[in-house]
Amino acid sequence: MTRVLIAEDEPLMRERLLAMLPTVWPDAQVVMVAENGNDAWDGFLEHEPDVAFLDIRMPGLSGLEVAERIGKLAHVVFVTAYDQYAVDAFDAGAVDYLLKPVEADRLQKAVARLREKLTARPADLGDILHHLKAALPGPAREPMKWIKASIGRQIRLIDVDQVLFFQSDTKYTRVVLAEFEALVRIPLKDLLGGLDPARFWQIHRGTMVNVNAIEAVEKVDAERLQVLLRGSDERLTVSRTFAHLFRD
C-alpha cells in the first residue's frame, strides 16, 4: 500500500479527491486528511506518507511551505487554481499538479506518473518552489520578530532571535533562552508558519532550534544525533526525519 496525505482547505475539493482516489488508485491508503498547512505538516511527521497532495494556498503554512519542509522525504502533487503559472512551473517534471476542479482523467494521469516515480527517490523541489513562490499573488509574509509570554505576574515581550529553542509541552510551548524560559499557549505547529525557516530548524516533531545557537551536533549511535547549544546544558534529540539537515 502507498501511504497518502491529502491537504486541502476547501471541503468540496477535499471530498472530491477522497472520492476519486480509490477508483484510480485502489492500493493507495489515505493516512491523513488535513484542512490547513499546519495540520498537514504535523500529520506528515506522524504518519510519514509516501505521497502528499498539497493545496498551494491554505491557512497557516501554505502548500509550498509544507513542500519545502518535506523536501526529499516524499513525492508531492500540488493542487492549485492558479493555472496562469502552473503549467510553466510544473512542466520541468519534478512534481505533478492538479488544477481545480480536479477531473478523474487528470488524476489518473498524475497517479500513473506517481507510480513510476515511487521506485526512485523523491525529486529536489528547490528550483520549482523558488519559481512558484515568485509567481504566487499576494505579499510575502514577514517572519515573527517578537512573542509574548507570561512569566509569573509579568507579560514579557521576547525577541525571537534570542530564543535558543521552542519545544512542545502538552498544551503549551516552552520558549527557552539562555537567561530564562517561559511557556506560551501557542502550539508549536501554529508557530511554524511565523518563524523564519532559515533561522529556526525543526529537528523533531516537538522541537524547533535556533540555528545560530547550535554549538555542535553529536552522534549518539549510528542512527541518532543530538544538538548541543550555546547557553544551555540541554541536549536536543534529532529525529530520523530531520537527520539529513546535518548530514547533507
KOLLO-519963 format. One line per field, with one value per residue: residue number from 1; x, y, z of N, C-alpha, C, O in turn. Coordinates in steps of 0.2 Angstrom, whole numbers. Layout:
pos: (NUM; ...)
n_X: (X; ...)
n_Y: (Y; ...)
n_Z: (Z; ...)
ca_X: (X; ...)
ca_Y: (Y; ...)
ca_Z: (Z; ...)
c_X: (X; ...)
c_Y: (Y; ...)
c_Z: (Z; ...)
o_X: (X; ...)
o_Y: (Y; ...)
o_Z: (Z; ...)
END
This chain:
pos: (1; 2; 3; 4; 5; 6; 7; 8; 9; 10; 11; 12; 13; 14; 15; 16; 17; 18; 19; 20; 21; 22; 23; 24; 25; 26; 27; 28; 29; 30; 31; 32; 33; 34; 35; 36; 37; 38; 39; 40; 41; 42; 43; 44; 45; 46; 47; 48; 49; 50; 51; 52; 53; 54; 55; 56; 57; 58; 59; 60; 61; 62; 63; 64; 65; 66; 67; 68; 69; 70; 71; 72; 73; 74; 75; 76; 77; 78; 79; 80; 81; 82; 83; 84; 85; 86; 87; 88; 89; 90; 91; 92; 93; 94; 95; 96; 97; 98; 99; 100; 101; 102; 103; 104; 105; 106; 107; 108; 109; 110; 111; 112; 113; 114; 115; 116; 117; 118; 119; 120; 121; 122; 123; 124; 125; 126; 127; 128; 129; 130; 131; 132; 133; 134; 135; 136; 137; 138; 139; 140; 141; 142; 143; 144; 145; 146; 147; 148; 149; 150; 151; 152; 153; 154; 155; 156; 157; 158; 159; 160; 161; 162; 163; 164; 165; 166; 167; 168; 169; 170; 171; 172; 173; 174; 175; 176; 177; 178; 179; 180; 181; 182; 183; 184; 185; 186; 187; 188; 189; 190; 191; 192; 193; 194; 195; 196; 197; 198; 199; 200; 201; 202; 203; 204; 205; 206; 207; 208; 209; 210; 211; 212; 213; 214; 215; 216; 217; 218; 219; 220; 221; 222; 223; 224; 225; 226; 227; 228; 229; 230; 231; 232; 233; 234; 235; 236; 237; 238; 239; 240; 241; 242; 243; 244; 245; 246; 247; 248)
n_X: (4; 2; 6; -4; -5; -18; -20; -30; -40; -53; -69; -77; -68; -59; -67; -70; -58; -55; -65; -63; -50; -49; -54; -45; -33; -32; -24; -19; -17; -25; -19; -19; -29; -29; -35; -28; -12; -3; -8; -6; 8; 11; 4; 11; 23; 19; 13; 21; 20; 21; 17; 11; -3; -5; -13; -10; -13; -17; -23; -13; 3; 7; 4; 16; 26; 24; 29; 42; 47; 45; 54; 65; 58; 46; 35; 27; 12; 5; -10; -20; -27; -22; -19; -12; 2; 5; 7; 19; 28; 27; 30; 43; 44; 48; 38; 21; 5; -12; -26; -39; -56; -53; -52; -56; -49; -37; -32; -30; -19; -9; -8; -3; 10; 15; 16; 26; 37; 38; 48; 59; 70; 62; 60; 71; 65; 69; 71; 59; 50; 55; 52; 38; 35; 39; 30; 17; 2; 0; 7; 23; 25; 29; 42; 40; 44; 44; 38; 25; 25; 20; 27; 27; 20; 21; 20; 30; 39; 47; 61; 62; 74; 83; 79; 83; 78; 62; 50; 38; 26; 14; 0; 6; 20; 37; 48; 64; 77; 94; 95; 83; 67; 50; 33; 21; 5; 3; 2; 16; 15; 8; 16; 25; 23; 26; 39; 55; 61; 74; 81; 76; 76; 67; 69; 64; 48; 43; 51; 59; 74; 85; 96; 108; 111; 117; 129; 136; 134; 131; 135; 125; 123; 124; 112; 106; 106; 112; 109; 119; 119; 124; 124; 115; 113; 105; 102; 97; 86; 88; 77; 75; 69; 73; 87; 94; 97; 109; 117; 118)
n_Y: (-6; 11; 25; 39; 57; 70; 87; 100; 114; 117; 111; 104; 101; 93; 82; 78; 74; 63; 55; 51; 46; 32; 25; 27; 24; 10; 4; 14; 21; 32; 41; 52; 67; 84; 100; 112; 120; 119; 108; 98; 97; 93; 81; 74; 72; 63; 52; 49; 49; 42; 49; 66; 76; 92; 107; 123; 135; 138; 140; 145; 137; 137; 127; 127; 130; 119; 109; 113; 110; 96; 92; 80; 69; 64; 61; 74; 81; 95; 104; 116; 132; 141; 142; 150; 151; 138; 128; 131; 131; 118; 109; 106; 94; 89; 88; 84; 91; 96; 104; 114; 113; 96; 84; 67; 60; 67; 66; 52; 52; 58; 50; 38; 43; 45; 32; 27; 35; 31; 21; 27; 40; 54; 69; 84; 99; 112; 122; 123; 127; 139; 146; 145; 152; 165; 168; 167; 176; 190; 198; 194; 184; 192; 186; 181; 192; 195; 188; 186; 181; 174; 177; 173; 186; 194; 200; 196; 203; 195; 194; 185; 181; 179; 167; 151; 138; 131; 121; 108; 106; 98; 106; 118; 128; 127; 141; 144; 153; 159; 165; 163; 154; 152; 148; 147; 149; 144; 131; 122; 119; 129; 139; 137; 143; 156; 158; 161; 150; 149; 153; 146; 129; 114; 100; 89; 82; 89; 100; 115; 123; 137; 140; 148; 146; 134; 124; 112; 96; 80; 63; 50; 36; 25; 29; 40; 57; 71; 88; 101; 116; 133; 142; 134; 119; 108; 94; 91; 80; 74; 69; 55; 59; 72; 71; 72; 86; 89; 80; 81)
n_Z: (0; -4; 5; 8; 10; 11; 9; 10; 10; 6; 8; -2; -13; -6; -2; -15; -20; -11; -14; -27; -28; -23; -34; -45; -39; -32; -22; -14; 2; 12; 24; 31; 32; 30; 34; 34; 32; 44; 51; 41; 40; 53; 53; 43; 49; 59; 52; 41; 26; 9; -2; -5; -7; -10; -7; -14; -9; 8; 24; 38; 37; 20; 5; -2; 8; 16; 7; 6; 18; 18; 8; 2; 7; 3; -11; -20; -25; -31; -28; -37; -41; -49; -64; -72; -70; -67; -77; -84; -73; -68; -79; -79; -73; -60; -50; -50; -54; -50; -57; -51; -54; -50; -61; -66; -76; -77; -64; -64; -73; -66; -55; -62; -66; -53; -48; -56; -52; -38; -36; -36; -28; -20; -30; -30; -24; -24; -35; -42; -31; -28; -40; -40; -28; -32; -41; -35; -31; -20; -5; 2; 17; 33; 44; 61; 74; 87; 103; 114; 132; 147; 163; 178; 186; 176; 159; 146; 133; 121; 111; 97; 90; 101; 106; 111; 108; 104; 111; 112; 125; 132; 132; 130; 124; 126; 128; 127; 133; 135; 147; 154; 154; 147; 146; 133; 127; 114; 102; 95; 82; 77; 78; 68; 55; 57; 60; 55; 42; 39; 50; 61; 63; 62; 71; 77; 80; 90; 92; 89; 84; 86; 74; 75; 88; 89; 95; 92; 84; 90; 88; 94; 92; 78; 72; 79; 83; 93; 97; 103; 113; 113; 128; 135; 144; 140; 129; 114; 105; 89; 77; 66; 54; 52; 52; 40; 39; 45; 39; 25)
ca_X: (0; 6; 3; -5; -8; -21; -21; -35; -44; -60; -72; -80; -62; -56; -71; -69; -51; -56; -70; -60; -43; -49; -56; -40; -28; -35; -19; -17; -20; -25; -17; -21; -33; -28; -38; -23; -5; 0; -10; -3; 15; 11; 2; 16; 28; 16; 12; 27; 17; 25; 15; 7; -7; -5; -16; -4; -15; -20; -22; -7; 8; 5; 7; 23; 30; 24; 33; 49; 49; 45; 60; 65; 55; 40; 33; 22; 7; 1; -17; -20; -32; -18; -16; -8; 9; 6; 9; 26; 32; 27; 32; 50; 43; 50; 32; 15; 0; -19; -29; -46; -59; -49; -55; -54; -44; -31; -30; -27; -13; -5; -7; 1; 17; 17; 18; 33; 42; 39; 53; 65; 70; 58; 64; 73; 60; 71; 70; 52; 47; 58; 48; 31; 35; 40; 24; 11; 0; 0; 14; 26; 23; 35; 44; 39; 50; 43; 32; 23; 25; 18; 32; 25; 14; 23; 20; 37; 40; 53; 64; 63; 81; 86; 77; 88; 74; 55; 48; 31; 25; 7; -4; 10; 26; 42; 52; 70; 83; 100; 94; 76; 62; 43; 28; 16; -1; 3; 5; 22; 13; 5; 22; 29; 22; 28; 46; 60; 64; 82; 84; 74; 75; 63; 74; 60; 41; 41; 57; 62; 80; 89; 102; 113; 113; 120; 137; 139; 130; 134; 132; 123; 125; 124; 106; 104; 110; 109; 111; 122; 118; 127; 119; 111; 115; 101; 104; 91; 86; 86; 73; 77; 66; 77; 94; 98; 99; 116; 122; 119)
ca_Y: (0; 18; 29; 46; 63; 75; 93; 104; 118; 118; 105; 101; 99; 88; 76; 76; 70; 57; 50; 49; 42; 24; 22; 27; 21; 6; 2; 19; 21; 39; 40; 59; 72; 90; 106; 118; 118; 117; 101; 94; 96; 89; 74; 71; 69; 57; 46; 48; 46; 42; 54; 71; 80; 99; 113; 128; 141; 135; 143; 143; 135; 136; 120; 127; 129; 112; 105; 115; 106; 89; 91; 74; 64; 61; 63; 79; 83; 101; 106; 123; 135; 146; 139; 155; 149; 131; 124; 133; 129; 110; 106; 103; 86; 87; 86; 84; 96; 96; 110; 114; 107; 91; 79; 60; 58; 71; 62; 46; 53; 60; 44; 34; 46; 44; 25; 26; 38; 28; 17; 32; 45; 60; 75; 90; 104; 118; 126; 124; 130; 146; 149; 146; 157; 171; 169; 167; 183; 192; 200; 189; 185; 193; 181; 183; 195; 195; 183; 187; 176; 176; 174; 175; 191; 199; 198; 198; 203; 191; 194; 179; 180; 177; 161; 145; 133; 130; 114; 106; 104; 96; 111; 124; 128; 130; 146; 143; 157; 157; 168; 161; 151; 153; 144; 151; 145; 143; 125; 123; 118; 135; 144; 135; 147; 163; 158; 161; 144; 149; 154; 140; 122; 109; 94; 84; 84; 94; 104; 120; 126; 142; 138; 152; 144; 127; 123; 106; 90; 74; 56; 45; 30; 25; 31; 45; 63; 76; 95; 104; 123; 138; 145; 129; 112; 103; 91; 91; 74; 75; 63; 52; 63; 78; 70; 74; 93; 89; 75; 84)
ca_Z: (0; -4; 11; 5; 14; 7; 12; 6; 14; 3; 9; -8; -16; -2; -3; -22; -20; -7; -18; -34; -27; -23; -40; -49; -36; -26; -17; -10; 8; 14; 31; 34; 28; 34; 32; 34; 32; 50; 52; 36; 42; 59; 51; 39; 54; 62; 48; 36; 20; 3; -7; -2; -11; -6; -10; -14; -4; 13; 30; 41; 32; 13; 2; -4; 14; 18; 2; 7; 24; 16; 4; -2; 11; 0; -18; -19; -30; -29; -31; -37; -46; -52; -70; -76; -70; -65; -82; -85; -67; -67; -85; -78; -71; -54; -47; -54; -51; -52; -57; -48; -51; -52; -65; -65; -81; -75; -58; -66; -76; -61; -52; -66; -65; -47; -48; -59; -48; -32; -35; -36; -23; -22; -33; -26; -26; -23; -40; -43; -26; -29; -46; -38; -23; -35; -45; -31; -30; -13; -2; 6; 25; 37; 49; 68; 77; 95; 105; 121; 136; 154; 167; 185; 186; 171; 152; 143; 125; 119; 105; 94; 89; 107; 109; 109; 105; 106; 112; 114; 132; 132; 129; 129; 120; 130; 125; 131; 131; 139; 154; 157; 149; 148; 142; 129; 125; 106; 100; 91; 75; 75; 77; 62; 49; 58; 62; 49; 42; 38; 56; 65; 60; 66; 72; 80; 79; 95; 94; 84; 86; 83; 71; 77; 95; 89; 96; 89; 83; 92; 87; 100; 89; 71; 69; 82; 84; 97; 96; 109; 112; 117; 133; 138; 145; 137; 123; 110; 101; 82; 75; 60; 49; 51; 52; 34; 39; 47; 35; 18)
c_X: (4; 2; 2; -8; -12; -22; -24; -40; -51; -63; -74; -74; -59; -61; -71; -63; -52; -60; -67; -54; -44; -51; -50; -33; -30; -30; -16; -21; -20; -24; -18; -24; -32; -32; -34; -16; -1; -2; -7; 4; 15; 9; 7; 21; 26; 16; 17; 24; 22; 23; 10; 4; -8; -8; -11; -6; -19; -19; -16; -1; 5; 7; 14; 28; 30; 29; 40; 51; 49; 52; 60; 62; 49; 39; 27; 18; 4; -6; -18; -25; -28; -14; -12; 0; 10; 9; 17; 30; 33; 30; 40; 50; 45; 44; 26; 10; -7; -22; -36; -51; -55; -54; -52; -48; -37; -28; -27; -20; -7; -3; -2; 9; 19; 20; 25; 38; 43; 45; 60; 64; 66; 63; 66; 68; 62; 70; 63; 48; 49; 54; 41; 30; 35; 33; 17; 9; 0; 7; 17; 25; 30; 36; 42; 45; 50; 37; 31; 22; 24; 24; 30; 19; 16; 21; 26; 36; 47; 55; 66; 70; 85; 84; 81; 84; 67; 54; 41; 31; 17; 3; 0; 16; 31; 46; 58; 75; 88; 99; 88; 72; 55; 39; 23; 11; -2; 6; 11; 20; 11; 10; 26; 29; 24; 35; 50; 63; 71; 85; 82; 73; 71; 68; 70; 53; 39; 46; 59; 68; 83; 95; 109; 116; 116; 127; 140; 133; 133; 131; 131; 125; 124; 118; 104; 109; 107; 112; 113; 121; 123; 122; 114; 114; 111; 103; 98; 91; 84; 83; 76; 75; 70; 85; 98; 100; 106; 120; 123; 125)
c_Y: (6; 22; 37; 51; 67; 81; 98; 107; 119; 111; 101; 98; 93; 82; 74; 71; 63; 52; 47; 44; 35; 21; 22; 24; 17; 4; 8; 20; 29; 39; 47; 63; 78; 96; 112; 115; 116; 110; 96; 92; 91; 82; 71; 68; 63; 51; 45; 45; 46; 47; 60; 75; 87; 104; 119; 133; 138; 140; 141; 142; 134; 129; 121; 127; 122; 108; 106; 111; 98; 87; 85; 68; 61; 64; 68; 80; 90; 102; 113; 126; 140; 143; 144; 154; 142; 127; 125; 130; 121; 106; 103; 96; 84; 85; 87; 89; 94; 102; 109; 116; 101; 86; 72; 58; 61; 68; 56; 46; 54; 54; 39; 37; 45; 37; 24; 29; 35; 24; 21; 36; 51; 65; 80; 96; 111; 123; 128; 128; 138; 149; 150; 151; 164; 173; 169; 175; 184; 194; 194; 190; 187; 188; 185; 186; 195; 190; 185; 181; 178; 173; 177; 180; 196; 196; 201; 198; 201; 192; 187; 177; 178; 170; 155; 140; 134; 123; 113; 104; 104; 102; 118; 123; 131; 135; 146; 148; 156; 159; 165; 157; 153; 148; 149; 146; 144; 136; 126; 123; 125; 141; 143; 140; 154; 163; 157; 154; 144; 150; 148; 134; 118; 103; 88; 86; 89; 99; 109; 123; 132; 140; 141; 150; 137; 127; 117; 101; 84; 68; 52; 38; 30; 29; 38; 51; 67; 83; 98; 112; 127; 141; 140; 122; 107; 101; 89; 85; 76; 68; 61; 56; 69; 77; 72; 82; 93; 84; 78; 89)
c_Z: (0; 1; 8; 10; 9; 11; 8; 10; 12; 4; 3; -12; -12; -3; -10; -23; -17; -10; -24; -33; -27; -29; -45; -46; -30; -21; -14; -3; 11; 22; 35; 30; 33; 30; 32; 34; 38; 52; 47; 38; 48; 57; 47; 44; 57; 58; 42; 29; 14; -2; -3; -7; -7; -10; -9; -9; 1; 19; 34; 36; 25; 10; 0; 2; 17; 14; 4; 13; 22; 12; 0; 2; 8; -7; -17; -26; -28; -32; -31; -42; -50; -59; -74; -76; -69; -71; -84; -79; -67; -73; -84; -76; -65; -50; -51; -50; -54; -52; -55; -54; -54; -56; -65; -69; -79; -68; -59; -69; -71; -57; -55; -66; -58; -46; -51; -55; -41; -31; -35; -30; -25; -25; -28; -29; -25; -28; -42; -38; -26; -35; -43; -33; -26; -39; -41; -30; -22; -11; 2; 14; 28; 42; 56; 71; 85; 97; 113; 125; 143; 158; 174; 184; 180; 164; 149; 136; 124; 112; 102; 93; 95; 110; 106; 105; 108; 106; 115; 121; 133; 129; 128; 125; 125; 126; 129; 128; 136; 146; 158; 152; 151; 144; 139; 127; 117; 105; 95; 84; 72; 74; 71; 56; 50; 59; 55; 48; 41; 45; 61; 61; 65; 65; 75; 79; 84; 97; 88; 87; 82; 80; 73; 84; 95; 90; 92; 88; 85; 90; 93; 98; 82; 68; 73; 83; 89; 96; 103; 108; 116; 122; 136; 139; 142; 130; 120; 105; 94; 79; 68; 54; 47; 52; 46; 34; 41; 43; 28; 18)
o_X: (9; -4; 7; -12; -9; -25; -22; -43; -56; -61; -73; -74; -57; -58; -71; -63; -50; -60; -68; -52; -40; -49; -48; -29; -30; -32; -11; -27; -14; -29; -18; -23; -35; -33; -36; -15; 3; 3; -6; 6; 19; 12; 8; 24; 29; 17; 17; 26; 27; 28; 6; 7; -11; -6; -8; -2; -25; -14; -14; 0; -1; 12; 17; 33; 35; 33; 44; 57; 54; 55; 55; 64; 47; 42; 23; 21; 1; -7; -17; -27; -31; -8; -8; 4; 16; 14; 21; 36; 38; 31; 42; 55; 45; 44; 27; 11; -8; -22; -40; -49; -55; -59; -46; -44; -32; -22; -22; -16; -2; 3; 3; 13; 25; 25; 29; 44; 48; 47; 65; 59; 66; 69; 62; 68; 58; 67; 61; 44; 45; 51; 39; 25; 31; 32; 12; 13; 0; 12; 13; 24; 35; 31; 43; 50; 55; 33; 36; 19; 26; 25; 31; 14; 12; 21; 27; 33; 52; 51; 69; 72; 90; 87; 83; 86; 65; 56; 39; 35; 14; 4; -3; 17; 30; 48; 58; 77; 88; 101; 88; 74; 54; 41; 21; 12; -8; 12; 11; 23; 11; 9; 29; 34; 25; 38; 48; 67; 75; 91; 86; 68; 72; 70; 73; 51; 35; 46; 60; 68; 82; 100; 114; 121; 118; 131; 145; 128; 139; 125; 135; 128; 124; 118; 100; 115; 101; 118; 110; 123; 125; 117; 110; 118; 113; 106; 93; 96; 80; 86; 79; 78; 71; 88; 104; 104; 110; 126; 128; 126)
o_Y: (7; 23; 39; 49; 69; 81; 100; 104; 121; 106; 95; 92; 88; 76; 67; 66; 58; 46; 41; 40; 31; 16; 17; 23; 19; 3; 7; 18; 31; 37; 47; 64; 79; 96; 118; 109; 111; 106; 90; 86; 87; 77; 64; 63; 59; 46; 39; 39; 49; 49; 58; 78; 87; 106; 120; 135; 136; 143; 135; 146; 131; 126; 116; 124; 120; 103; 102; 108; 95; 82; 83; 62; 55; 69; 67; 80; 90; 100; 117; 122; 143; 142; 142; 156; 140; 123; 120; 127; 119; 100; 99; 92; 78; 80; 90; 92; 91; 106; 104; 121; 100; 84; 71; 55; 58; 67; 54; 42; 52; 53; 36; 32; 43; 35; 20; 26; 36; 23; 18; 37; 53; 66; 82; 97; 115; 129; 134; 132; 142; 155; 155; 155; 169; 179; 172; 179; 179; 191; 190; 195; 183; 187; 191; 183; 195; 188; 187; 176; 183; 167; 183; 178; 200; 190; 207; 194; 204; 191; 184; 171; 174; 168; 155; 137; 136; 119; 116; 100; 108; 102; 122; 117; 137; 133; 149; 148; 151; 156; 164; 156; 155; 145; 154; 140; 145; 135; 131; 126; 126; 146; 147; 142; 158; 169; 154; 152; 138; 149; 146; 134; 118; 100; 83; 92; 93; 102; 106; 126; 132; 138; 138; 152; 135; 130; 118; 101; 83; 67; 52; 35; 36; 31; 42; 50; 67; 83; 98; 114; 125; 143; 143; 120; 101; 104; 86; 84; 80; 63; 65; 57; 71; 82; 74; 84; 98; 85; 76; 91)
o_Z: (4; 0; 5; 15; 4; 17; 3; 14; 16; 1; 2; -15; -15; -3; -11; -26; -19; -10; -26; -37; -30; -31; -48; -49; -24; -15; -10; -3; 12; 25; 41; 24; 38; 24; 29; 35; 38; 54; 49; 37; 49; 60; 47; 43; 59; 60; 40; 28; 14; -6; 2; -11; -2; -15; -3; -5; 0; 19; 33; 32; 24; 14; 1; 2; 19; 16; 3; 13; 25; 13; -4; 0; 10; -9; -13; -31; -22; -38; -26; -47; -54; -59; -79; -80; -69; -70; -84; -80; -65; -73; -88; -76; -63; -46; -57; -45; -59; -47; -56; -58; -60; -53; -64; -67; -80; -68; -57; -68; -71; -55; -53; -65; -58; -43; -48; -55; -38; -25; -33; -27; -31; -23; -23; -35; -27; -27; -43; -39; -25; -34; -45; -33; -24; -40; -44; -29; -18; -13; 4; 16; 27; 46; 57; 70; 88; 93; 116; 123; 145; 158; 176; 180; 179; 163; 148; 133; 125; 108; 105; 93; 94; 114; 100; 100; 113; 102; 120; 123; 135; 122; 125; 122; 127; 120; 134; 122; 140; 151; 164; 146; 157; 140; 142; 126; 115; 106; 91; 80; 66; 71; 68; 53; 46; 59; 50; 52; 42; 46; 65; 57; 71; 60; 75; 78; 83; 102; 82; 93; 76; 84; 74; 87; 100; 86; 89; 92; 82; 91; 97; 102; 79; 62; 69; 84; 91; 93; 108; 102; 121; 119; 140; 134; 142; 126; 122; 101; 93; 80; 64; 49; 41; 51; 46; 31; 39; 44; 25; 12)
END
